[in-house]
Amino acid sequence: MIKVTKLNGRELVVNADLIEFIESTPDTLISLTTGRKIMVLEDIDDVVTRAVGYRSRARIYPIPTGGTGSVFEG
């Protein structure tokens, strides 16, 4: 879970495992695998850093460093 700030200033906790992609529109838009979209004040790099940090701390899955990025790669 990562904490982000909505445009109205309210904090929100997002399940980082559900992040499908993040884009700058120019505000940062987080799109989730559920289809929900969340506009936040943090910039893209900050959201990515938080998501990677969460995964690292949670020791969920290793982050692919090469190849196709498939979790099924040896």
Summary of the structure (lengths in Angstrom):
residues: 74
radius of gyration: 13.1
end to end distance: 27.4
largest distance: 44.3
contacts: 168
relative contact order: 0.19
helix: 24%
strand: 32%
